[in-house]
Amino acid sequence: MMIGPGTNDPESAVAGLAARYPEKTSYLGRVFNDTTNSYKLIWFLAILSLLRRNESTSFSLPELFAEMGTIAWHPVCLYRLSLGRQDKLQDAVREIRSRSSLPANATPGSVRTFVLESEEAGRSLDFIRNYVPARFLAPWFAEELRGHKDSVRNRLIAELAASSQHTSSACPYWLGDGRIHLNESWRAFLLENIAMVEAFAEYHFAHYLQVRNPNVPGIVNKLRAPVARQLGDARRFWRLVRHGFEQSGKADLFGDIYAGRPLGDDFAIDHFLPWSFALHDLLWNLTPVESGTNSSKSDSLPDIELYLPRLARLHFEVVETMQSHPRLLEDHTDCFKLEPSDLLALGEDGLTAKYREVVIPQAQIAMNQGFPSGWAFRE
């Protein structure tokens, strides 16, 4: 999965950037290595996001705070990740969502517009003013700050940042008139290397999130708004399954496992473990359903005891029907570490046991994250 536009190997990008610009990345590394909260990471990503869109020389604090809320929106609201037990940004984002009519998968543009236009949202994010704009720059002035009380650090950093602009070791920006003003050398560096710098920042952000969400899958893919899902291959697979069922006289097996009704050609695809948790389209986790079922279930976890045996039963029949097409069953063999013939040898009960081994621990993690659980079909 790409981290940063145009950067397919984040670790190589980070190493390459550090080798070319050691004087800049060393300071950024110190910022990112001292992260008890998400603020500094998301603050820097907000600067890059604004710079990517308009290449300005300065940004107002309110627009930076709004951009931070926008960046945190999908990790917090859609993927339900924790930014840390004491992190106030996630609380602010949840509060903003509760005041808006925006869905968890809202576009960044719609989130940004709402936050910028809402006075209440602006107030929710204004706490950042005391925690980030000056404190982000502390590594540039570690010696000068030594021994000073915390209460005077913001003022002192602001003064040092302004005076550093006339030196060879200038920090990335200085503060004034409610704005940050980018140092020209740093601005040129960021613009010239913006894809790699974003990879650098997102690499650190992913590590930060992984520590605080240790068992959650796909963290690296949960930093941004989701891209459009392509379920064409899944639909073609299930059409082949339906045809196979019909050819073997088992057409009634192709049905909605929740509603208990047979399906025709007009079916939707459901992720048993919600896509916004699993973040994959692997076939073993998919099942054809009615469109209404799919909408009703949304990102909820189904009643495991009721529906997991039905999912396993359907997929046992799928493996039996599609065993002459082993390449189409690779998701199953990769997941359960058994070839199709060995899966069939388990019998329906044995495959159900395998499904329980895989699904139940992941479902528990999803519940711990706050995904709704126990969903059941209702007419």
N, C-alpha and C positions, 0 to 999 in steps of 0.2 A: 504493500500500500504506500502511495506517495505521501511524503511529508514535505510540504512546501511545494508550490507549483514548479514543475519541471525538474524536481529532484527525486530520483527513484531509489537512491541508496543514502539514507540519512546519515549513517555513521561515516561513510566516506566523505560526504559533504562537510560534516562537522570537522573531520580530520584535515581535509583540504583547506577549509577556511582558516583553521587555526594555524596551519603551516604558512599560509600566504600573509596573514595579518595577525601575527602573534601579539602585537602591542594592543590591538583592539579586542580580540577574542579572549585574551587573558583577563581583562577587566570584566567582560561579560560573564566569563566563567565564574568569577568570584561572586558576581551578583546572583547567578543561578544556583550556585552551590550553597548559598545561605538563604534558603527559602522555607520558612516555617509556615508561610501562607502562599496562596497562588498569586497574590497581587503583582509582584514584580515581573513574573513571567507573562502574565496577561497584559500588564501595562506595556511591556516591550512589544508584544504581538500587536497591541492596539496602535502603537506608533507606526509599526511596519504596515499595518492595514491602511491607515490613513495616508501614509506616504505613497503606498502603491496606487491609491486612487487619485491623488491630486498633486503629489510631489511638492507640497507646500514647504515653506521654510519655518513655519510655526503653526502650532495647533492650540486651540483653547482647551482648558482643563475639562469643561463640561463635555466637549465632543470626544475627548479621550476617555472620560468615564463612561460615556454612552457606548463607545466602541468596546470597552472592557465588558460591559454588560452583554453586548451582542456576542462577543467571543465566548463568554461563559454560558450563554443560553443553551446551546445544544448539549454540551457535556452535562449540564445540570438538569435541564428540563426533559430532554429527549432520552439521553442515555443514562440518566439518574446516577451520575458519578458523584462521589464525595470530593470536594475540594479541600477537605480537612475539617476536623471537629470544631476548630475555632475560627474558621474562615467566614468572614462576614459577607463576602461577595456572593457566595451561593445563597445566603439568606436574602440578600437584596434582590437577586435574580428571581427567586421563588416568589417574593413579595410582588415584584413587577408583573410576573405572569398572572398572579391571582387577581391583579387589578385590570388586566387586559383581557381581550377575547382571543388572544393569539394562541394557536395550538403549539404543542411541544415541538413540532417539526416546521414551525414558521420559517420563512426565508430570512436570512440575515438582514436583507433590506427592510423587511416589514418590522423586525425587532428594532433595528436601528432607528427607523422613523418614529415608532411609538415612544421609545426612550427619549429621543431628542425633543419630542413635542409634549411630553408629559412632565409637568412640574413635580408631581409626586415621585415619578421615577427618578428624576434628577436629584431630588432630596435623598432618595434611598441610596444613591451612589456617592453622595457628596462626602461620606466618611473617608473615601479614598484619598481625599485631599491631604489628610494628616499622615497617611501611612506610606504613600508611594512616590509622588513626584520628586521630592527631595531625597528620600531614603534610598531610592534606586541608585543614586549617584554616590552613595557612601564609600564604595570601594576605591573610588578615585582619590579620596581624601582620608584614607585610613589613619595616616600618621597625624594629620592636623586635628582629627576628631578624638584622638586618644586622650582619655581622662576627662572629657567634657560630659556634663550631665545630659541625659536623654532629652530633657525639656528644651535645651538650646540647640539641639542638633539640626533641626529643620532650618532655622534661621542661619546657622553657621554654614551649612551645606549650600544654601542658596547664595550666600556671599562668595564662598569659595568657587562655586560653579561659574559665577559671572566673571570673577577675576582670572579664572583658568583659561578663558577664551583667548587670551593674548599670549598663551604659552604653547610650547610644543606638546604638552600633555593635557590638552583641553579635554574636558568631559563631553558627552554627546549633546548636551543642551544646557541652557540656563533658563531660569524662571523670571518672569516679569509680566505685569499687567494681566494676571490670570491666564497666562499662556506658557508653553515651553517654546523656546527658540532654538532651532537645531544648529549645532556647530557645522560649518560648511564642509570641513573635512569628513566629519562623521556622516553628514547627509550624503555626500558623494559616495562614500564607502557603502552605505546602506542601499542607495539606488543602484549602484553598479553590481552589487552582490545580493540583491533582495531575496532571490529564491533560496540561495544557500544560507543566508542569515535567518530566514524563516525556518528552514530545516534545522538550523542550529538551535533556535528557540523552541521549536516544537519537539525536538528530540529531548530537551530538558523538561519540557512540560509533560511529555508522555511518561518520563521516568518519575516525575513528581506525582502524577496521577496513579501510576502503577503501585507505588508505595502505599498510597492511601486507599487503593481498591485492589488488594493483592490477588484476589481470585476471579476478577472480572475479565472475561475474554475480550480480545480485540481493542485494547485501550488505544493503541496507535491509530486506529481507524475512527476513534470517537472524539477527536479534537475539533472537528469541523461539522458544518451542516451536512446532512447526507446528500449524496448524489442520487440522481434518478436510478431506481433499481431496474434491472433488466431481467425479467422473469420469462423471456421467450423460450429459453432452453428448458426451463422447468415445465412450461405449458406443453411443449412438444413431447417431453418425457411422459407426462401424464396422459396425453392423447395416445401415445404408444401403449401405455399400460391399459387404458380403457379398451383399445383395439384388441390387445392380448386377452383381456378378460372376456370380451365378446366372442373371440375365436375359440376359447376353451369352455364356453357355456357358463361363464361366471359373471355376466354383465351386471348382476345386482350387487357385486362387490364394489363397483366403482360408485362410491357414495360419500356423502358428508358425514364424517365420523361424529360430529356434534349433533346435527339435526336428525341423523338416522334416516336420511332419504337418499335415493339414487340420484345421480347427476347426469345431465346431458352434456352437450358440447360447451354450453355456456357456464363455465365454472370459474371460480376464483382460486387463488393459491394462498393457503394459510401457513404461517410459520408457527409450529406448535410452541416452541420457545420463542417469545416475541423477537422479531427482527431487530428492534432497537436494543435488545439485550445481546442476542447472539451475533448480530451483524454479519450473517452469512446466509447464503441461499442453498446450503447443502441439502441434497434430496431427502436424506434420512429424517430431516426435521420438517419436511413439507407434507402437506396433505391437501387434496382438492376439496373445496367447500362451496356452498352457495354464497353469492355476493353478500347477502344480508347477514349471514353468519360471520363472514370476514369483517364486516363493518362493526358488528356488535362486539366481537371479541377484541378488536383493536390490538393494543399492546398488553393485554391481560394474560396471565398464566391460566390455562384451563385447570379444571378440577383434575388433578393428576390421577387419583385413584379411579375416577370414572372414565377418563378419556385416554390415558396412556395405554391400557390394554387394547383399546380400539385402534390406536395409531400403530401399535406393534402388530396387531392382527392384519391390518391393511398392508403393512410393509412386508410381512411374511408372504402374503399372496403376490405382492409386487416382485419380490426376489424370485419366487417360484416361476412366475410368468415371464420375467425378463432374464432368466439365467442364460439364455442363448445369446444375450447381448451383455457380456461381462463388463465392457467398458462403461456402459450406462449405470453400472452398479458400483463404480469405484468409490462414490461417497459412502456407501454402506460398508464396503470392505475396509476403507480407511478408518471409519469411525469405530467399527466393532472388531477390527484386526482379524477378520476371518474371511475366507473366500466364500462366494455365494453357495457352493455346495455344502460348506461347513455350517453356514447360517441355516440352511434348510435342515441339516442334520440335527440342529438344536431342537427343532419342532417349534410350534407357535409359543408354547410356554417358555421355552428356552430363550427365544428371541425377545419375548416380553421381559424376561429377567435382564437381558443385555440392555434393553432400552431403559429399564429402571436404573441400572448402574450408571448410565450416561446422563440421563435426563434429571433424575431427582437431585443430585448434588448441584447441578446448574440451576435448577428451579429454586433451590434454597438460597443460592447466591442472589438470584434475581429478586426474590422476596425480601431479602435483607436490604437490597438497594431501594426497595419501595415500589416495585412493579406490582400492580393489583393481582391478587391470586384467587383461586377458587372459582373462576368464571365457569358458568354452566349455560347451556343453550336454553333460551326461553322463547316460546312462540309469541 
